[in-house]
Amino acid sequence: MSDRQLGQVLVERGLVSAEALAEALAAQVGLGRRLGEVLLERGLLGEEALRWALAEQLDLPLVQPDPTSLDPEALALVPADVCRRYGVLPLVLAAGEEGREPILVVAAADPSHREALADVQARAGRRLRVVAALREDIVAALDRVHGPVPTADVAIRGGGLPLAGADLRRVLEDPTGAVLLGHLLGDVVARGEGGIHLCARGGEVRVEDLEGRLLFAGGETWHTILVDRLRQVAGLSGRGGAVVERGRCSLPGAGGERPVLFRVSILRGVEGEEAQVRLLRPEGEVRSLAALGLTSHQALIVRQALEKPGLVWVTAPGEEGLASTLFALLREAPASGRTVTVEEEVCYRSPDFLQVETLSLGASGRSDLLRELKSLDFDRVLVDRVGPGLVGELLALALRRRWVFAGAPEPSLGEALASWVPRAAELPLYALRLVVHQRLVPLLCPECREECVLGTGEREAAGRALPGHGPWWQEGAGCPACGGRGTRGARAFFEVLPVGASVREALWGAARGEHRLAAVLQGVEPTIRRQVADAVTRGEVSLSELWDLP
C-alpha cells in the first residue's frame, strides 16, 4: 500500500482536505515517516478515522474486539508481549478450507505492517486472516486478558552506532527491530568487522562488535525485540529448550550486489539469552597455502601428496578457519573435472562448483548423500564437519580415484590420528593421503603489548621452551585500537603429515595395542609448538598461548 493511495481514500471520504494532504506529503519527505503518523501528529486526522481509512484501503473489516469473547486457544498461540509490541490481538481459530489447518484471525492496529504480521504467523504456526482495530481497543483487551504491564523500556542510551534524525525515528517506531538490526549489521559490514554480540546486563541491552566496541546501549526491552527478530530472520523457532540455536540470515547487498550472509547463534543461559551474529564472506577469494600461513616446506609436502587422488583429512580444535584451509587445499588438486562441495553452510561461492548445503540434514542424510556421490561423475569432493561415521564413505569415494577433502574437529594432531585407530583394521587406509592439523592463535595487539615479568623458576622453564633469552611478551594491556582485549586478529599454525606405509603401519599397530603413533608424531616438522614459540620470541603471540598447547 502506498501513502498516495491512502491519501486518495482520505480525500475521497472527506476525512482530510486536498490542501492538508499535500502539506502532509511534503512534510513527510523531510521527516521520513509514514503519512498517517504525520497527519496524526499535526492534528489533521484522528486515530479512529485513520484506522477506518486503512481498513477500507486494504478491504478489511474494522472491528471492536470484545475481551469476554476471545478464543483462549487463539490467545495461547502468540505471547502477550509480542501482541503488545506489534499491536495485534488473536481473536479466534477459524475453520480452514477443506483439509487445511485452522486459520488464526487477528485484529491489527496496523494491518499494513507486513514484517510484524509475518512474525506473528511464524510464531503461531498458523495462516493469518487479518482484520483492523483501533490500537486503544487492542491494548484494553490485552490488559483485560493478561493484566496491565509496566511501560516497555525502549530508551536508547548511547553507543557508537550513528543514529539521528529520520534514522532514529524509524528505529524507535519499528516494533519488529528490523530497522535497528539492519543498522547494526550494516555498520559492521561497512567497517569490515566480523559481526556483533548482544547481551543484557543490569537492566540494559548492549550490542558490541566482536572486538568489544560498544555499538548500541538501550532499555532492556530491546533485548527481547532484537533476539526475537534474529530468530525470525534466521528461521529459528525458539521451541524445544535447546541451549544453542544456530541459523543464518542475510542483508541485501548494495547496488544489486550479492546478499551479505551471517551466521546466527543464540545461547540460552540461566539469566537469559545472548546472541552472536558472525559475518560469512562468500564473496571472498580462496586463499593460497602461503597466505594461510603454511611454510614453504609444508606447502611442498601438500603438493607432493596431491599428485595422486586420495583423502586429505583436515582437523582443528574448532570450526574457525576450517573452510579456508579446505578450499585452499582443494585449489591445489590437479584434477580438471567437476567439483562438488558438501557443506553445512556455504562459505566460498564458486560458479565452477556444484555446492550442496546440508544445514537441515542430519548425519544419516549426509551419509546417504556421500554414498550417492560414488556413482556420480565428480573428480573432486569437499566435505566439511565430518562425523566419525562418515570416514568409511569418504575413503570409498577416494578409492574411486577422487580427490576428497574433509574437515573435522580435533584438539591436536595426535588425537586426530588416534580417532582413526578404533576402525583402522577395517578401513582401506591406503586411500588416506594427508593429515593437516591447524590451530588459530590470537595475536598480541602491537599497540599495547607488555613484556612479562617472570620469576627465576618461570624464566628457566620459559628458556627451555623458547629459543633465545627474551624479551617475551606476555599479554596486551588493552587499548582503543584493540577494544581493550589486548589482541588483534589471529594467525593459523599448521602441522602437515603425509600418510605413507609407515603411518598406516603405525595406525594398524595401534589398533592391535602397539604404541607406534608417538614415533610418527616425532617426525612432524615444524610442530605447532615450535612455530608458536618462535612467534612468542618475535613478540607476536602471548607466552600464555604456548602453555595452552596440548
PLY file of the C-alpha trace (Angstrom):
ply
format ascii 1.0
element vertex 550
property float x
property float y
property float z
element edge 549
property int vertex1
property int vertex2
end_header
0.00 0.00 0.00
1.41 3.42 -0.94
0.85 6.60 1.05
-0.56 8.25 -2.07
-3.28 5.56 -2.29
-4.12 6.11 1.38
-4.25 9.84 0.77
-6.74 9.35 -2.05
-9.04 7.36 0.27
-8.83 10.09 2.91
-9.65 12.86 0.45
-12.45 10.92 -1.28
-14.14 10.22 2.08
-13.80 13.84 3.14
-11.55 13.00 6.12
-8.82 15.48 5.08
-8.71 18.25 2.53
-6.57 18.07 -0.60
-4.53 21.01 0.73
-3.89 19.30 4.08
-2.88 16.10 2.27
-0.41 17.99 0.05
1.05 19.68 3.14
1.45 16.34 4.94
3.03 14.66 1.90
5.56 17.48 1.58
6.42 17.29 5.28
6.69 13.50 5.08
9.55 13.72 2.56
11.72 15.60 5.03
10.69 13.58 8.07
10.97 10.11 6.54
7.79 8.95 8.31
4.50 7.34 7.33
1.75 9.57 6.04
-0.71 8.54 8.74
1.76 9.38 11.51
2.36 12.85 10.05
-1.39 13.52 9.83
-1.94 12.38 13.43
0.92 14.49 14.80
-0.33 17.61 13.02
-3.87 17.13 14.28
-5.21 16.77 10.75
-6.72 13.35 11.35
-7.95 11.28 14.29
-6.81 7.77 15.20
-10.20 6.21 14.54
-10.54 7.88 11.14
-7.04 6.74 10.14
-7.72 3.11 11.08
-11.04 3.21 9.26
-9.29 4.53 6.12
-6.56 1.89 6.36
-9.17 -0.84 6.70
-11.08 0.43 3.69
-7.94 0.81 1.57
-6.90 -2.78 2.38
-10.50 -4.00 2.03
-10.54 -5.21 5.66
-13.34 -5.01 8.22
-12.80 -2.64 11.18
-13.78 -4.45 14.39
-14.12 -3.58 18.07
-12.89 -6.68 19.93
-14.85 -7.92 22.93
-12.39 -9.20 25.61
-15.03 -11.57 27.03
-15.49 -13.47 23.75
-11.87 -14.09 22.76
-10.78 -17.66 21.96
-8.33 -18.91 24.66
-6.75 -21.33 22.18
-6.07 -18.45 19.77
-4.65 -16.23 22.56
-2.24 -19.00 23.61
-0.61 -19.06 20.15
1.01 -15.60 20.40
2.84 -14.34 23.54
1.30 -11.31 25.21
4.46 -9.20 24.92
4.54 -9.80 21.16
0.87 -8.81 20.87
1.55 -5.56 22.74
4.66 -4.76 20.75
3.01 -5.25 17.36
-0.46 -4.03 18.30
-2.21 -7.30 17.43
-4.88 -9.35 19.19
-5.65 -13.02 18.39
-9.43 -13.33 18.14
-10.36 -16.86 17.14
-9.19 -20.01 15.36
-11.45 -20.24 12.32
-12.02 -23.34 10.24
-9.75 -23.51 7.22
-10.63 -24.75 3.80
-11.40 -28.45 3.49
-8.38 -30.49 4.52
-6.35 -27.47 5.68
-5.33 -26.32 9.17
-7.45 -23.75 11.06
-6.72 -20.07 10.34
-5.86 -17.62 13.12
-7.95 -14.45 12.93
-6.08 -11.46 14.40
-7.00 -7.82 14.83
-4.16 -5.44 13.94
-3.72 -1.76 14.68
-1.53 -1.50 11.57
-2.64 -4.13 9.03
-0.06 -2.83 6.54
2.93 -3.82 8.71
3.91 -7.00 6.86
7.02 -7.86 8.89
5.11 -7.76 12.19
2.33 -9.95 10.81
4.87 -12.37 9.31
6.43 -12.76 12.76
3.01 -13.39 14.33
2.24 -16.02 11.69
5.61 -17.74 12.22
5.12 -17.86 15.99
1.55 -19.09 15.80
2.32 -21.72 13.17
-0.98 -20.84 11.50
-2.02 -18.86 8.44
-3.48 -15.47 9.37
-6.67 -13.71 8.48
-6.26 -10.04 9.41
-8.91 -7.52 10.42
-8.35 -3.93 11.56
-8.93 -2.49 15.03
-8.01 0.64 16.97
-4.81 0.32 18.98
-6.57 1.55 22.14
-9.17 -1.22 21.82
-6.43 -3.85 21.34
-4.49 -2.59 24.37
-7.64 -2.55 26.50
-8.44 -6.13 25.51
-4.89 -7.30 26.24
-4.99 -5.59 29.65
-8.29 -7.31 30.41
-7.00 -10.76 29.40
-3.37 -10.64 30.57
-3.42 -7.80 33.08
-1.68 -4.42 32.74
2.11 -4.39 32.34
4.76 -1.75 33.07
5.72 0.54 30.21
8.30 -1.06 27.93
11.80 0.36 28.28
12.85 1.21 24.72
15.14 4.11 25.57
18.36 4.49 23.57
21.26 5.25 25.90
24.24 5.52 23.61
26.83 3.55 21.70
28.93 4.09 18.62
26.13 3.47 16.12
25.33 6.74 14.30
21.57 7.19 14.85
19.98 10.60 14.45
17.10 12.38 12.74
14.94 10.21 10.48
17.07 7.10 11.15
16.49 7.41 14.90
12.76 7.91 14.45
12.46 4.86 12.22
14.30 2.75 14.82
12.03 3.92 17.64
8.86 3.42 15.62
9.65 -0.08 14.36
8.31 -2.70 16.81
9.95 -5.61 14.96
13.55 -4.42 15.49
14.23 -4.87 11.75
15.41 -1.28 11.29
17.82 -1.35 14.25
19.19 -4.78 13.31
19.73 -3.54 9.74
21.73 -0.57 11.05
23.82 -2.80 13.35
24.69 -5.35 10.68
25.19 -2.70 8.01
27.63 -0.87 10.29
29.88 -3.89 10.90
29.85 -4.72 7.18
30.79 -1.15 6.26
33.65 -1.16 8.78
34.85 -4.63 7.85
34.14 -6.07 11.31
33.30 -9.70 11.92
29.84 -9.37 13.48
28.01 -8.41 16.68
27.46 -9.75 20.19
24.18 -8.99 22.00
23.51 -9.41 25.73
21.50 -7.90 28.61
23.31 -6.66 31.72
21.89 -4.75 34.69
18.59 -3.86 33.06
20.26 -2.69 29.86
20.88 -4.30 26.48
24.35 -3.96 24.99
25.40 -4.68 21.41
29.13 -4.81 20.74
31.19 -5.72 17.70
33.41 -8.78 18.01
36.33 -6.57 19.04
34.39 -5.35 22.09
33.45 -1.87 20.83
30.03 -0.72 22.04
27.66 -0.13 19.12
24.33 0.26 20.93
23.05 0.51 24.50
19.37 0.76 25.34
16.47 -0.29 27.54
16.06 -3.97 28.27
13.01 -4.28 26.01
15.40 -4.02 23.07
16.89 -7.36 24.13
13.59 -9.16 23.55
12.94 -7.24 20.33
16.35 -7.97 18.78
16.55 -11.63 19.86
13.02 -12.22 18.55
13.96 -10.54 15.26
17.10 -12.67 14.92
15.04 -15.81 15.48
12.61 -14.75 12.78
15.18 -13.87 10.10
17.29 -16.96 10.89
14.32 -19.32 10.80
14.68 -20.39 14.45
11.61 -21.43 16.40
12.88 -20.99 19.97
10.89 -24.08 20.90
12.30 -27.20 22.47
14.55 -25.51 25.03
17.80 -26.01 23.09
20.82 -24.48 24.81
22.25 -23.29 21.49
20.22 -22.39 18.40
22.02 -21.82 15.10
20.84 -20.43 11.81
21.63 -17.94 9.08
20.34 -14.59 7.94
21.20 -12.21 5.13
21.46 -8.47 4.49
20.65 -7.17 0.99
23.77 -6.23 -0.95
24.31 -2.64 -2.02
23.82 -1.70 -5.66
22.50 -5.07 -6.75
25.42 -6.99 -5.23
25.01 -10.46 -3.74
23.38 -10.51 -0.26
25.74 -10.50 2.72
25.37 -13.65 4.83
25.60 -14.01 8.61
25.67 -16.99 10.97
23.31 -16.52 13.94
23.94 -18.28 17.28
21.61 -17.80 20.27
22.84 -19.21 23.58
20.37 -19.79 26.41
21.86 -19.08 29.86
20.47 -19.20 33.40
19.88 -15.43 33.46
18.73 -15.03 29.87
19.84 -15.31 26.26
22.85 -13.94 24.41
23.27 -13.81 20.65
26.22 -13.67 18.28
25.92 -12.79 14.61
29.07 -13.54 12.64
29.76 -12.37 9.12
30.25 -15.02 6.45
32.23 -13.90 3.45
31.01 -15.94 0.47
32.32 -13.30 -1.91
35.92 -13.60 -0.63
38.71 -15.11 -2.68
40.07 -18.53 -1.76
43.48 -18.00 -0.20
46.73 -19.68 -1.21
48.69 -22.01 1.06
51.26 -19.28 1.71
48.55 -16.75 2.57
47.09 -19.23 5.06
50.44 -19.44 6.84
51.90 -22.77 5.70
55.67 -22.75 5.41
57.25 -23.39 2.01
58.29 -26.86 3.23
54.73 -27.67 4.34
53.30 -26.41 1.03
55.73 -28.68 -0.83
54.55 -31.70 1.22
50.93 -30.85 0.39
51.58 -30.58 -3.34
53.51 -33.85 -3.42
50.70 -35.65 -1.56
48.12 -34.29 -4.00
49.88 -35.66 -7.06
47.64 -38.72 -6.67
43.95 -38.97 -5.71
43.08 -39.75 -2.10
41.62 -38.40 1.11
43.02 -35.25 2.73
41.95 -35.08 6.37
41.93 -31.57 7.89
41.37 -31.06 11.62
41.27 -28.14 14.05
40.15 -27.57 17.67
37.13 -25.56 16.40
35.34 -24.67 13.20
37.03 -21.30 12.70
39.33 -21.35 9.69
38.47 -24.89 8.56
36.65 -23.72 5.43
39.58 -21.51 4.40
42.04 -24.40 4.74
39.82 -26.92 2.95
39.31 -24.63 -0.06
42.99 -23.65 -0.19
43.90 -27.36 -0.38
41.14 -28.01 -2.91
42.60 -25.48 -5.33
45.93 -27.36 -5.26
44.39 -30.61 -6.53
45.43 -31.21 -10.16
42.05 -32.60 -11.24
40.44 -30.63 -14.06
36.99 -32.27 -13.95
33.88 -31.43 -11.95
33.89 -30.47 -8.26
31.16 -30.86 -5.64
31.20 -29.45 -2.10
29.00 -30.76 0.72
28.84 -28.03 3.35
26.63 -27.24 6.30
26.97 -23.58 5.36
28.42 -22.47 2.03
31.27 -20.02 2.71
33.05 -19.60 -0.63
30.65 -19.44 -3.53
32.01 -20.51 -6.90
30.24 -20.84 -10.26
32.73 -23.60 -11.10
31.49 -25.95 -8.34
28.25 -27.71 -7.51
27.77 -26.63 -3.89
25.32 -28.54 -1.71
24.23 -27.01 1.62
23.27 -29.54 4.29
22.33 -27.36 7.27
18.96 -29.11 7.51
20.31 -32.67 7.03
21.19 -34.98 9.89
24.12 -37.41 9.98
22.16 -40.10 8.15
21.17 -37.66 5.40
24.79 -36.61 4.84
25.86 -40.27 4.79
23.23 -41.08 2.16
24.39 -38.12 0.09
28.05 -39.24 0.15
27.05 -42.77 -0.87
25.17 -41.36 -3.86
28.24 -39.35 -4.93
30.14 -42.60 -5.59
28.02 -43.20 -8.68
28.26 -39.63 -9.99
30.97 -38.04 -12.11
32.92 -35.73 -9.79
36.72 -35.62 -9.64
36.98 -33.51 -6.51
34.78 -33.69 -3.41
34.91 -31.40 -0.38
33.02 -32.22 2.83
33.08 -30.04 5.95
32.35 -31.01 9.58
32.67 -34.76 9.17
31.28 -37.00 11.88
33.05 -40.26 12.85
30.53 -42.37 10.99
31.35 -40.83 7.60
35.04 -41.82 7.39
34.25 -45.05 5.55
32.15 -43.20 2.95
34.97 -40.70 2.37
37.56 -43.44 1.84
35.19 -45.24 -0.51
34.97 -42.05 -2.59
38.76 -41.68 -2.59
39.21 -45.28 -3.77
37.36 -44.34 -6.96
40.25 -42.04 -7.87
38.72 -38.89 -6.43
40.47 -36.11 -4.58
38.47 -35.88 -1.32
38.94 -33.08 1.23
37.23 -33.41 4.61
37.28 -31.41 7.85
36.62 -32.48 11.44
37.12 -31.04 14.94
40.11 -32.49 16.82
42.19 -30.75 19.54
45.58 -31.94 18.25
47.30 -33.93 15.50
47.86 -36.79 17.93
44.16 -37.04 18.76
43.28 -36.73 15.08
45.39 -39.85 14.39
44.04 -41.61 17.46
40.47 -41.13 16.18
41.32 -43.46 13.27
42.66 -46.25 15.49
39.39 -47.97 16.55
38.45 -48.69 12.91
41.93 -48.91 11.39
41.75 -52.68 10.87
38.53 -52.43 8.82
39.24 -49.31 6.74
41.22 -49.06 3.47
43.83 -46.67 4.90
45.84 -46.67 1.66
43.26 -44.16 0.36
44.34 -41.66 3.07
46.98 -39.34 1.59
47.48 -36.47 4.02
46.56 -35.24 7.50
46.66 -31.49 8.19
46.07 -30.03 11.64
45.60 -26.30 12.15
45.31 -24.09 15.21
44.25 -20.44 15.32
46.25 -18.42 17.86
45.35 -14.83 18.91
47.93 -12.18 18.00
49.04 -9.57 20.52
47.98 -6.00 19.87
51.24 -4.24 18.85
49.97 -1.00 20.39
49.65 -2.25 23.98
51.72 -5.45 24.37
53.68 -5.69 27.62
56.82 -7.63 28.45
56.14 -10.28 31.06
57.87 -10.28 34.42
58.84 -13.84 35.38
60.35 -15.30 38.50
63.61 -17.23 38.32
61.97 -20.65 38.04
59.45 -19.43 35.48
62.19 -17.84 33.39
64.19 -21.09 33.42
61.09 -23.05 32.30
60.42 -20.49 29.57
64.06 -20.63 28.48
63.79 -24.38 27.96
60.67 -23.97 25.83
61.73 -20.88 23.89
64.73 -20.02 21.75
66.80 -17.03 22.86
66.62 -15.14 26.11
63.66 -12.79 25.66
62.18 -10.30 25.91
58.95 -12.31 25.97
55.67 -10.53 25.60
53.11 -11.88 28.00
49.89 -10.03 27.18
48.26 -6.91 25.84
47.26 -4.29 28.39
44.23 -3.24 26.34
43.85 -0.06 24.33
41.33 1.64 22.00
42.97 0.03 18.96
42.08 -3.47 20.17
38.88 -2.65 22.03
40.55 -3.36 25.39
41.18 -7.01 24.58
44.94 -6.92 24.15
44.73 -8.98 20.96
44.04 -8.09 17.35
43.14 -10.90 14.99
44.59 -14.41 14.89
47.06 -16.46 12.92
46.84 -20.08 11.82
49.69 -22.51 12.51
49.84 -25.93 10.84
51.21 -29.43 11.21
51.33 -31.48 7.99
51.70 -35.27 7.94
51.95 -37.19 4.62
50.45 -40.65 5.04
52.63 -43.40 3.67
53.24 -47.05 4.55
54.92 -46.24 7.89
51.98 -44.14 9.11
49.47 -46.79 8.03
51.51 -49.49 9.80
51.54 -47.33 12.95
47.74 -46.98 12.83
47.21 -50.71 12.26
49.69 -51.47 15.04
47.90 -49.07 17.42
44.66 -50.92 16.68
46.40 -54.07 17.98
47.59 -52.30 21.14
51.10 -51.38 19.93
52.48 -47.91 20.74
53.70 -46.60 17.39
51.93 -43.28 16.98
54.39 -41.37 19.18
57.21 -42.13 16.74
55.09 -40.85 13.85
54.38 -37.59 15.67
58.06 -37.07 16.45
58.78 -36.95 12.73
56.44 -33.99 12.08
58.36 -30.75 11.50
57.79 -27.98 12.18
55.37 -28.62 15.03
52.76 -26.07 16.03
54.52 -25.75 19.41
57.77 -24.79 17.76
56.07 -22.27 15.45
54.18 -20.65 18.34
57.40 -20.49 20.39
59.09 -18.61 17.53
56.10 -16.23 17.37
56.39 -15.61 21.13
60.04 -14.62 20.82
59.10 -12.22 17.99
56.53 -10.53 20.21
53.58 -11.62 18.05
51.95 -14.08 20.46
51.49 -14.16 24.23
53.62 -16.57 26.23
50.39 -17.94 27.75
49.39 -19.32 24.33
52.42 -21.63 24.42
51.34 -23.11 27.76
47.84 -23.61 26.35
49.03 -26.01 23.65
48.33 -29.74 24.19
0 1
1 2
2 3
3 4
4 5
5 6
6 7
7 8
8 9
9 10
10 11
11 12
12 13
13 14
14 15
15 16
16 17
17 18
18 19
19 20
20 21
21 22
22 23
23 24
24 25
25 26
26 27
27 28
28 29
29 30
30 31
31 32
32 33
33 34
34 35
35 36
36 37
37 38
38 39
39 40
40 41
41 42
42 43
43 44
44 45
45 46
46 47
47 48
48 49
49 50
50 51
51 52
52 53
53 54
54 55
55 56
56 57
57 58
58 59
59 60
60 61
61 62
62 63
63 64
64 65
65 66
66 67
67 68
68 69
69 70
70 71
71 72
72 73
73 74
74 75
75 76
76 77
77 78
78 79
79 80
80 81
81 82
82 83
83 84
84 85
85 86
86 87
87 88
88 89
89 90
90 91
91 92
92 93
93 94
94 95
95 96
96 97
97 98
98 99
99 100
100 101
101 102
102 103
103 104
104 105
105 106
106 107
107 108
108 109
109 110
110 111
111 112
112 113
113 114
114 115
115 116
116 117
117 118
118 119
119 120
120 121
121 122
122 123
123 124
124 125
125 126
126 127
127 128
128 129
129 130
130 131
131 132
132 133
133 134
134 135
135 136
136 137
137 138
138 139
139 140
140 141
141 142
142 143
143 144
144 145
145 146
146 147
147 148
148 149
149 150
150 151
151 152
152 153
153 154
154 155
155 156
156 157
157 158
158 159
159 160
160 161
161 162
162 163
163 164
164 165
165 166
166 167
167 168
168 169
169 170
170 171
171 172
172 173
173 174
174 175
175 176
176 177
177 178
178 179
179 180
180 181
181 182
182 183
183 184
184 185
185 186
186 187
187 188
188 189
189 190
190 191
191 192
192 193
193 194
194 195
195 196
196 197
197 198
198 199
199 200
200 201
201 202
202 203
203 204
204 205
205 206
206 207
207 208
208 209
209 210
210 211
211 212
212 213
213 214
214 215
215 216
216 217
217 218
218 219
219 220
220 221
221 222
222 223
223 224
224 225
225 226
226 227
227 228
228 229
229 230
230 231
231 232
232 233
233 234
234 235
235 236
236 237
237 238
238 239
239 240
240 241
241 242
242 243
243 244
244 245
245 246
246 247
247 248
248 249
249 250
250 251
251 252
252 253
253 254
254 255
255 256
256 257
257 258
258 259
259 260
260 261
261 262
262 263
263 264
264 265
265 266
266 267
267 268
268 269
269 270
270 271
271 272
272 273
273 274
274 275
275 276
276 277
277 278
278 279
279 280
280 281
281 282
282 283
283 284
284 285
285 286
286 287
287 288
288 289
289 290
290 291
291 292
292 293
293 294
294 295
295 296
296 297
297 298
298 299
299 300
300 301
301 302
302 303
303 304
304 305
305 306
306 307
307 308
308 309
309 310
310 311
311 312
312 313
313 314
314 315
315 316
316 317
317 318
318 319
319 320
320 321
321 322
322 323
323 324
324 325
325 326
326 327
327 328
328 329
329 330
330 331
331 332
332 333
333 334
334 335
335 336
336 337
337 338
338 339
339 340
340 341
341 342
342 343
343 344
344 345
345 346
346 347
347 348
348 349
349 350
350 351
351 352
352 353
353 354
354 355
355 356
356 357
357 358
358 359
359 360
360 361
361 362
362 363
363 364
364 365
365 366
366 367
367 368
368 369
369 370
370 371
371 372
372 373
373 374
374 375
375 376
376 377
377 378
378 379
379 380
380 381
381 382
382 383
383 384
384 385
385 386
386 387
387 388
388 389
389 390
390 391
391 392
392 393
393 394
394 395
395 396
396 397
397 398
398 399
399 400
400 401
401 402
402 403
403 404
404 405
405 406
406 407
407 408
408 409
409 410
410 411
411 412
412 413
413 414
414 415
415 416
416 417
417 418
418 419
419 420
420 421
421 422
422 423
423 424
424 425
425 426
426 427
427 428
428 429
429 430
430 431
431 432
432 433
433 434
434 435
435 436
436 437
437 438
438 439
439 440
440 441
441 442
442 443
443 444
444 445
445 446
446 447
447 448
448 449
449 450
450 451
451 452
452 453
453 454
454 455
455 456
456 457
457 458
458 459
459 460
460 461
461 462
462 463
463 464
464 465
465 466
466 467
467 468
468 469
469 470
470 471
471 472
472 473
473 474
474 475
475 476
476 477
477 478
478 479
479 480
480 481
481 482
482 483
483 484
484 485
485 486
486 487
487 488
488 489
489 490
490 491
491 492
492 493
493 494
494 495
495 496
496 497
497 498
498 499
499 500
500 501
501 502
502 503
503 504
504 505
505 506
506 507
507 508
508 509
509 510
510 511
511 512
512 513
513 514
514 515
515 516
516 517
517 518
518 519
519 520
520 521
521 522
522 523
523 524
524 525
525 526
526 527
527 528
528 529
529 530
530 531
531 532
532 533
533 534
534 535
535 536
536 537
537 538
538 539
539 540
540 541
541 542
542 543
543 544
544 545
545 546
546 547
547 548
548 549
